[in-house]
Amino acid sequence: MTEIDGTRERLIETYRRKAKHYDITSRLYPVPGYPQQAQRLRAVQALRLRPGDSVVDIACGTGLNFSLIEQAIGPGGRIVGVDLTDAMLDQARHRIETNDFRNISLVQADAAEFDFPTEVDAIVSTYALSHMPECADVIAHGAAALSAGGRWVVLDLKAPDKAPRWLAQLGIALARPFGSVDEWVVRRPWEAVRAAMQDELAVLSWTELFFGTAFLAVGCAIPGV
């Protein structure tokens, strides 16, 4: 088994175990009181969605972004939720049925192997892309599928550049139940995300949030490329 395969299996196991209660436990991620919902709203707003737009939500989990996206695109729009874990998609399906959303389709797939629909208006990933060793490939594949002027938005966590060692270690200990955090720190995936967006898109902004513990990256598909 390769390192990537091992990471994938750990993620599936972790999120199958957490899926049923994820909407509650995620409020504690990465630490209790973290402004996760406010950051999600900021990420969706950065997509600059219009009624009727099509959106791909990469690693959608239980669908925590769906209501925010629906408010922007309306019933004439379309959402494709992609996730690796069947149990998380079961919870997303329950959310869709409870809210009577009729314009959302779910796909169980590894994001690195997902076949993006062509001419999609927007792609978003929140608190998930950095867990994927192939995150740069996901950025590239998505960028190739965007319509001209379409936006790719990534909201994710990062290690603060100047954080005291004790604080970084505390954050790692608290977030460890949610994934392969030790490998994540060594790999520094936020750097790969930033580089890939600069290579594949016109980067509109890179903003560090909440004392450098998160970032919001916004890229736009370049017309004619």
N, C-alpha and C positions, 0 to 999 in steps of 0.2 A: 504494500500500500504506500503510495506517495504521500508526501507531506500535505499536499493539497487535498488528497482524498481523506486523510486523517482529520484535517480541519473541518471538512464538509461533514463527516460522520459525527464529529463532536457537536457541531452546530445543530444537526438534525436531532440528535439525542437530547441536547439541552432544551431545544424549543418544543419538542414533543412533550417533554416532561412539564414544561411551564405553560403550554398553550391554554389550558382550561382556565387558569387564573391570571393569564398574562396582562389583561387590561388593568387589573388591580396592582399586580406586582411591578408593572412597568412604571408606575408612578413613583417608585423608589429608585428608578434607574436614572443616572448612575449612583445618585445619593438621594435620600429623602429631601423633598423641597426643591429639587432641581427644576428650573422653569421649562420643562419639556414641552408642555402644550403651547406656551407662548412662542417657543422656537419653531414648533411645527406650523403654527399659523403664519409665522414670518416666512417659512420656506414656501408654503403654498402661495402666499401673496407674491413672492418673487417670481413665480411662474407667469404672472400677468395673464391669467386665463380669461377667456371670453366665453359667453354662452355658445354651446355647440362644439367646443374644443375636445380633442381626444388626448387622453393622458395615460401614460404607463407609470404605475407605482411599483418600483423595483423593491423586492423584499418587503412586501406590503404587510406581512404579518397578519394580525387579526383585523386589519382595515382601519386603523386609528386615523388615517388621513382621509378616508372616504367622505365623511360628512363635510369636511372643509373644502374638498375639491368639488363636491356636488353643488355646494352653494355658489360656486363660481361658474360652472359649466352648464348647470341646469339639466333638465331631462333630455335635451337634445344632444348633449355631449356623451362622451364614452370614456370609461375607465377600464383599463386592463390591470388587474392586480396579479403580480408574480411573486411566488414564494417557494422556497425549497422544501418546506415542511408541511406534510399533509394535515397534521393536527392544527397548525396555525390557520391554514386555509379553511378548515372546518369551522373555526371560530369566525373567520371573515365571512363565510357563507351565512352563518347565523346572523351576523350584523346586517348583511344585505337583506335577508328575509324580514328581519325585525323592522327595518326602516323602509321596506318596500322599494328598495332601489332596483330599477329595471334596466339600467344601462351599464352594469358592471359585470365583467367576465373575469374569471379566476383561472390562472394557469400555474400548475405545479411544475417548476423547472429551476434548475441551477441558473442564476442570473448570467453567468459567464457563457452559457450555452443557449440562452433564450433567443428566439428568432423575433426580433422587434418588428412590429407592423410598420410598413413604410408610411412616410409622410405623417408621422404622429406629431401633434402640436407641442407636446411637453412631456418631459420625463422627470420623475422625482424619486429620491431615495432618502429616507430619514433614519438615522441611527442604525444603519445596517451595512452600507457598502464597505465600510472599513474592515468588517469581519471577513471579507472575501479576499483571498490572496490574489485573485485575478481582477481586482477592482479597476485597474487601468484598462483592461480589455472590455469590461462592461461599459465604461465611459465611451470608448471608441465605437463599439457596436451601436450604442444608443445614438451617438452623434451622427453616425451614417444614416440612421433612420429618420432623423428629425426633418420636418419640413423647413423651408427657408425661413429663418427668423425664429424657429422653434427654440424652446429653452430647456436646458438640462440643469436641474437644481439638486445639489447634494447638501444635506444637513447631517453632520456627524460629529462624533466626539474626537478629541485629540488630547495629547498630553501638553499641558502648558509649557512653553519654552523655558520659562524662568522659575518654575515652581520649585519650592524647597523639596529635597529628596523625601523627607518624611511625609509631606503632603501627597506627593505622587504615589508613594507606597500605600498610603491610606486609601486613596482613590482606587488603586488597583485591587486592593483587598475587598473593597465594597462592591466593585463591579465584576469581580471574578465569577460569581454565579451565572452571569449572563453570557459568557462566552470565553474564548481563548485569549484572555487579556494579556498574559505574559508574552505570548507570541506576538500579539498586537503591538505592544510597546516596542519590542525589538524591531518589528517590521516598519513602524511609523507610516501606516498606510495613507494618512492625510497628505503626505508629501507626494505619493504616487497619484492620488486623486488630483491634486493641484497641477502636477506636471502633465497628466493626461488631458485635463481640460484645456490647458494652454496649448497643447499640441493639436487637439481635435476641434476646438471651438474658439470663438471670439469670447474671451473671458471678460464678462462685464464687471464682476466684483468677487472679491474674496474677503470675507469679514469674520474676524474671530469674535466669539461670543462668550459671555460669562467668564471673564478673567482668563480667556485663552483655553477653556476646557472644551470648546466646541468651535465648529466653523460652518459658515454658510457660503458655498461656492455656487456662483451663477454663471452659466455659459450660454452662448447663443450660436445657433447654427449659422454658418457663413453662407450667404446666398451664392450659388454658382460653384460651390466647392463640394 
